[in-house]
Every structure is written in structure tokens, then in C-alpha cells.
Amino acid sequence: PDPPEEEEPPDEPPDEEEPPPGKDNGNGNGKDNDNGKDNGNGKK
């Protein structure tokens, strides 16, 4: 039961580094789209 526990730690570091970049992109894109829609409606 010791070998399987050592394989989990190495898998956690890479997984934690991938979520941050993905989250940033999603937030940035979503915010940008919201602003653009608001501007278009106002101009109309």
C-alpha cells in the first residue's frame, strides 16, 4: 500500500498547475463577452 500512495503526490502537482490557467482564460473571455454585448445594445 506504500507504492500507490507515492504515485498520487506526483500526479497532484501537474493537475493543480493546469486548472489555474484554464480558469483565468474562462473568466477573461466571459467578462469580455459581457461587456461587448452591453455596448452593442446601448449603441442600438
Backbone as ProteinMPNN parsed JSONL, in Angstrom:
{"seq_chain_A": "PDPPEEEEPPDEPPDEEEPPPGKDNGNGNGKDNDNGKDNGNGKK", "coords_chain_A": {"N_chain_A": [[0.849, -1.226, 0.0], [2.174, 1.088, 0.123], [3.576, 1.905, -2.198], [1.553, 2.784, -4.072], [0.614, 5.039, -2.813], [2.696, 6.786, -3.085], [2.626, 7.388, -5.706], [0.549, 9.055, -6.069], [1.081, 11.714, -5.142], [2.886, 12.912, -7.074], [1.182, 13.135, -9.198], [-0.59, 15.019, -8.426], [0.582, 17.654, -8.359], [0.981, 18.464, -11.134], [-1.638, 18.519, -11.966], [-2.732, 20.558, -10.477], [-1.531, 22.744, -11.506], [-2.593, 23.061, -13.988], [-5.347, 23.766, -13.828], [-5.44, 26.506, -12.885], [-4.517, 28.181, -15.13], [-6.516, 27.541, -17.02], [-8.838, 28.407, -15.723], [-8.382, 31.157, -15.577], [-8.483, 31.91, -18.268], [-11.142, 31.326, -18.931], [-12.58, 33.092, -17.238], [-11.651, 35.603, -18.139], [-12.451, 35.596, -20.864], [-15.253, 35.33, -20.633], [-15.966, 37.675, -19.231], [-15.196, 39.643, -21.06], [-16.935, 39.154, -23.193], [-19.422, 39.768, -22.062], [-19.189, 42.531, -21.641], [-18.952, 43.449, -24.305], [-21.457, 42.77, -25.374], [-23.171, 44.426, -23.9], [-22.356, 46.963, -24.752], [-23.037, 46.885, -27.478], [-25.845, 46.707, -27.406], [-26.487, 49.151, -26.206], [-25.624, 51.022, -28.118], [-27.422, 50.508, -30.151]], "CA_chain_A": [[0.0, 0.0, 0.0], [3.077, 2.264, 0.166], [3.913, 2.338, -3.592], [0.423, 3.525, -4.693], [0.495, 6.374, -2.169], [3.789, 7.658, -3.602], [2.318, 7.75, -7.121], [-0.512, 10.104, -6.07], [1.682, 13.059, -4.956], [3.415, 13.446, -8.353], [0.064, 13.405, -10.129], [-1.346, 16.204, -7.928], [1.254, 18.921, -8.756], [0.684, 18.818, -12.541], [-3.085, 18.786, -12.094], [-3.042, 21.865, -9.844], [-0.97, 23.83, -12.356], [-3.413, 23.195, -15.231], [-6.625, 24.452, -13.516], [-5.28, 27.975, -12.806], [-4.512, 28.798, -16.475], [-7.839, 27.353, -17.648], [-9.814, 29.28, -15.04], [-8.089, 32.549, -15.976], [-8.976, 32.112, -19.645], [-12.609, 31.33, -18.904], [-13.056, 34.351, -16.628], [-11.323, 36.72, -19.053], [-13.312, 35.537, -22.059], [-16.646, 35.587, -20.249], [-16.111, 39.112, -18.899], [-15.071, 40.409, -22.313], [-18.173, 38.972, -23.98], [-20.488, 40.523, -21.379], [-19.002, 43.965, -21.939], [-19.255, 43.685, -25.726], [-22.923, 42.704, -25.581], [-23.76, 45.638, -23.303], [-22.04, 48.109, -25.629], [-23.826, 46.764, -28.713], [-27.244, 47.047, -27.116], [-26.591, 50.602, -25.943], [-25.482, 51.751, -29.41], [-28.678, 50.301, -30.914]], "C_chain_A": [[0.867, 1.252, 0.0], [3.378, 2.781, -1.249], [2.778, 3.159, -4.22], [0.308, 4.924, -4.089], [1.563, 7.321, -2.716], [3.466, 8.098, -5.034], [1.259, 8.858, -7.152], [0.077, 11.518, -5.935], [2.185, 13.653, -6.27], [2.276, 13.816, -9.311], [-0.694, 14.676, -9.688], [-0.701, 17.529, -8.368], [0.906, 19.341, -10.184], [-0.795, 19.175, -12.697], [-3.43, 20.178, -11.53], [-2.525, 23.009, -10.722], [-1.847, 24.029, -13.608], [-4.726, 23.953, -14.958], [-6.481, 25.975, -13.468], [-5.329, 28.631, -14.184], [-5.893, 28.684, -17.134], [-8.866, 28.295, -17.027], [-9.613, 30.739, -15.497], [-8.693, 32.825, -17.365], [-10.508, 32.209, -19.645], [-13.137, 32.649, -18.351], [-12.829, 35.524, -17.591], [-12.267, 36.726, -20.256], [-14.763, 35.888, -21.7], [-16.865, 37.071, -19.974], [-16.096, 39.948, -20.192], [-16.394, 40.33, -23.105], [-19.312, 39.797, -23.369], [-20.387, 42.017, -21.737], [-19.404, 44.273, -23.395], [-20.765, 43.693, -25.959], [-23.59, 43.984, -25.056], [-23.554, 46.835, -24.246], [-22.923, 48.063, -26.89], [-25.28, 47.172, -28.472], [-27.411, 48.564, -26.939], [-26.542, 51.388, -27.266], [-26.797, 51.642, -30.196], [-29.678, 51.376, -30.478]], "O_chain_A": [[0.347, 2.362, -0.111], [3.427, 3.993, -1.458], [3.063, 4.172, -4.859], [-0.054, 5.876, -4.78], [1.34, 8.529, -2.796], [4.004, 9.1, -5.505], [1.099, 9.526, -8.173], [-0.42, 12.438, -6.585], [1.916, 14.824, -6.541], [2.42, 14.718, -10.136], [-1.358, 15.32, -10.501], [-1.431, 18.454, -8.723], [0.563, 20.503, -10.402], [-1.143, 20.05, -13.49], [-4.305, 20.872, -12.047], [-3.049, 24.121, -10.666], [-1.813, 25.102, -14.209], [-5.163, 24.722, -15.814], [-7.354, 26.674, -13.984], [-6.116, 29.557, -14.387], [-6.373, 29.643, -17.737], [-9.667, 28.905, -17.735], [-10.581, 31.45, -15.765], [-9.331, 33.855, -17.583], [-11.081, 33.083, -20.295], [-14.039, 33.254, -18.931], [-13.729, 36.334, -17.817], [-12.816, 37.769, -20.61], [-15.409, 36.664, -22.404], [-17.846, 37.653, -20.437], [-16.911, 40.855, -20.362], [-16.886, 41.337, -23.614], [-20.071, 40.446, -24.089], [-21.378, 42.66, -22.085], [-20.111, 45.245, -23.66], [-21.278, 44.552, -26.676], [-24.471, 44.545, -25.708], [-24.478, 47.611, -24.493], [-23.479, 49.079, -27.307], [-25.862, 47.909, -29.269], [-28.352, 49.166, -27.456], [-27.334, 52.305, -27.483], [-27.22, 52.607, -30.834], [-30.804, 51.411, -30.976]]}, "name": "protein", "num_of_chains": 1, "seq": "PDPPEEEEPPDEPPDEEEPPPGKDNGNGNGKDNDNGKDNGNGKK"}
